[in-house]
Amino acid sequence: MQADATFWDSLVFDGIDDVDVEAVAAAFGTIDVTARGRAGGAECPDCGRSSNRVHDSYRRRVKDLPFAEQSVVIHLTVRRLICSTDNCPRRTFAETFAQLTPRTRASPRGWARYWSASGSHSPDGPALG
C-alpha cells in the first residue's frame, strides 16, 4: 500500500538533515521509506571545501524505531562526491546525514521525535492509505 510521501516527509524528516521522502509503502508489517538528501553538495571532511561533483551513489538501509507496531526501514540514497582540492588527500567522500545515520549504533531519532511531540510512546500512527 502506498502512502502520502509529503505527510511522512513532514512527520519524520522535517528539519532533519535536509532529507526528502520520495516514496512510502507499507506491507506485511513493514513501512519502507525511500529518501534522498536535498542538499546540492557537501563539505569534504578533510579540507572543508564544498563540492557538488557526484562520483557515484549507493543506497543505505537504515532501520528506524518501530511505528504503530510496524518495523520502519529507510532506504536512503547517499551520494559519493569528488573533492576538487588539488592537495586534499581525500579524493571522494560520502555525504553525511548526522541525525539520521549516527556513527554510533543508536537508533535514528525520526520516530522518537514524533513520539515526544505527541506525548505518546506507542502511537497508533497515521493512516497508510
Backbone hydrogen bonds in HBPLUS format (Angstrom, degrees):
<---DONOR---> <-ACCEPTOR-->    atom                        ^
c    i                          cat <-CA-CA->   ^        H-A-AA   ^      H-
h    n   atom  resd res      DA  || num        DHA   H-A  angle D-A-AA Bond
n    s   type  num  typ     dist DA aas  dist angle  dist       angle   num
A0026-ALA N   A0001-MET O   2.84 MM  25  5.28 160.1  1.87 151.6 157.0     1
A0003-ALA N   A0024-VAL O   2.97 MM  21  5.35 154.7  2.03 144.7 142.8     2
A0008-TRP N   A0004-ASP O   3.25 MM   4  6.61 163.9  2.28 152.0 155.7     3
A0009-ASP N   A0005-ALA O   2.82 MM   4  5.95 152.2  1.90 148.1 156.5     4
A0010-SER N   A0006-THR O   3.08 MM   4  6.30 160.4  2.12 148.3 151.9     5
A0011-LEU N   A0007-PHE O   2.93 MM   4  6.10 147.2  2.04 145.3 155.5     6
A0012-VAL N   A0008-TRP O   2.88 MM   4  5.81 176.0  1.89 153.2 154.5     7
A0013-PHE N   A0009-ASP O   3.09 MM   4  5.19 130.3  2.35 121.7 135.7     8
A0016-ILE N   A0013-PHE O   2.86 MM   3  5.07 168.1  1.88 133.7 133.0     9
A0038-ARG N   A0018-ASP O   2.60 MM  20  5.19 150.6  1.68 169.5 163.6    10
A0020-ASP N   A0036-ARG O   2.79 MM  16  5.50 169.9  1.80 176.0 176.0    11
A0036-ARG N   A0020-ASP O   3.04 MM  16  5.50 150.4  2.13 148.4 157.7    12
A0022-GLU N   A0034-THR O   2.71 MM  12  5.48 161.3  1.74 152.3 158.4    13
A0023-ALA N   A0034-THR O   3.35 MM  11  5.13 156.8  2.40 133.8 135.7    14
A0034-THR N   A0023-ALA O   2.85 MM  11  5.13 173.0  1.85 152.5 154.7    15
A0025-ALA N   A0032-ASP O   2.91 MM   7  5.23 157.0  1.97 147.6 155.3    16
A0032-ASP N   A0025-ALA O   2.73 MM   7  5.23 167.4  1.75 170.1 168.9    17
A0027-ALA N   A0030-THR O   3.02 MM   3  5.57 157.8  2.07 157.5 161.6    18
A0030-THR N   A0027-ALA O   3.09 MM   3  5.57 153.8  2.16 116.7 124.4    19
A0071-SER N   A0029-GLY O   3.00 MM  42  6.41 144.8  2.12 163.1 152.6    20
A0031-ILE N   A0071-SER O   2.69 MM  40  6.10 162.1  1.72 163.1 169.4    21
A0073-VAL N   A0031-ILE O   2.90 MM  42  6.25 165.0  1.93 163.9 166.8    22
A0033-VAL N   A0073-VAL O   2.85 MM  40  6.17 168.2  1.86 161.0 164.4    23
A0075-HIS N   A0033-VAL O   2.65 MM  42  5.96 166.5  1.67 166.0 171.0    24
A0035-ALA N   A0075-HIS O   2.93 MM  40  6.12 167.0  1.94 147.7 150.0    25
A0077-THR N   A0035-ALA O   2.93 MM  42  6.37 162.8  1.96 153.5 156.5    26
A0042-ALA N   A0051-SER O   2.98 MM   9  5.65 149.2  2.08 153.3 158.9    27
A0051-SER N   A0042-ALA O   2.86 MM   9  5.65 154.2  1.93 150.0 156.3    28
A0044-CYS N   A0049-ARG O   2.97 MM   5  5.50 161.3  2.00 137.0 141.0    29
A0048-GLY N   A0044-CYS O   2.89 MM   4  4.76 137.6  2.08 126.2 137.4    30
A0082-ILE N   A0053-ARG O   2.82 MM  29  5.49 154.8  1.89 157.3 164.7    31
A0055-HIS N   A0080-ARG O   2.71 MM  25  5.43 162.2  1.74 149.2 154.5    32
A0056-ASP N   A0080-ARG O   3.27 MM  24  5.09 158.7  2.31 133.2 135.9    33
A0080-ARG N   A0056-ASP O   2.71 MM  24  5.09 175.0  1.71 142.0 143.8    34
A0058-TYR N   A0078-VAL O   2.88 MM  20  5.45 156.1  1.94 154.2 162.0    35
A0078-VAL N   A0058-TYR O   2.77 MM  20  5.45 171.1  1.78 173.6 175.4    36
A0060-ARG N   A0076-LEU O   2.71 MM  16  5.02 170.6  1.72 150.5 152.0    37
A0076-LEU N   A0060-ARG O   2.79 MM  16  5.02 153.5  1.85 157.7 158.9    38
A0062-VAL N   A0074-ILE O   2.82 MM  12  4.98 172.3  1.83 151.4 153.9    39
A0074-ILE N   A0062-VAL O   2.70 MM  12  4.98 177.7  1.70 157.7 158.1    40
A0064-ASP N   A0072-VAL O   2.95 MM   8  5.31 167.0  1.97 142.4 146.8    41
A0067-PHE N   A0070-GLN O   2.88 MM   3  5.25 161.5  1.92 153.8 155.8    42
A0070-GLN N   A0067-PHE O   2.90 MM   3  5.25 144.0  2.03 109.5 120.5    43
A0095-GLU N   A0079-ARG O   2.98 MM  16  5.85 158.3  2.02 169.0 176.1    44
A0081-LEU N   A0093-PHE O   2.65 MM  12  5.38 163.0  1.68 169.3 164.2    45
A0093-PHE N   A0081-LEU O   2.91 MM  12  5.38 147.3  2.02 145.7 155.3    46
A0083-CYS N   A0091-ARG O   2.84 MM   8  5.32 164.8  1.86 140.2 145.5    47
A0088-CYS N   A0085-THR O   3.31 MM   3  5.43 166.5  2.33 109.5 112.8    48
A0100-LEU N   A0097-PHE O   3.12 MM   3  5.41 119.6  2.50 104.6 119.7    49
A0101-THR N   A0097-PHE O   2.71 MM   4  5.59 169.5  1.72 172.9 174.0    50
A0113-ARG N   A0109-ARG O   2.90 MM   4  5.84 152.9  1.97 154.2 159.2    51
A0114-TYR N   A0110-GLY O   3.35 MM   4  6.71 150.0  2.44 138.6 146.1    52
A0114-TYR N   A0111-TRP O   3.00 MM   3  4.96 113.7  2.45  94.4 110.5    53
A0115-TRP N   A0111-TRP O   2.83 MM   4  6.13 167.1  1.85 161.8 164.5    54
A0116-SER N   A0112-ALA O   2.98 MM   4  6.14 161.6  2.01 148.3 152.7    55
A0117-ALA N   A0113-ARG O   3.15 MM   4  6.27 150.8  2.23 140.4 148.1    56
A0118-SER N   A0114-TYR O   2.88 MM   4  6.12 147.8  1.99 151.6 161.2    57
A0119-GLY N   A0115-TRP O   2.82 MM   4  5.79 123.7  2.14 140.9 155.2    58
A0120-SER N   A0115-TRP O   3.13 MM   5  5.13 131.9  2.37 143.0 147.2    59
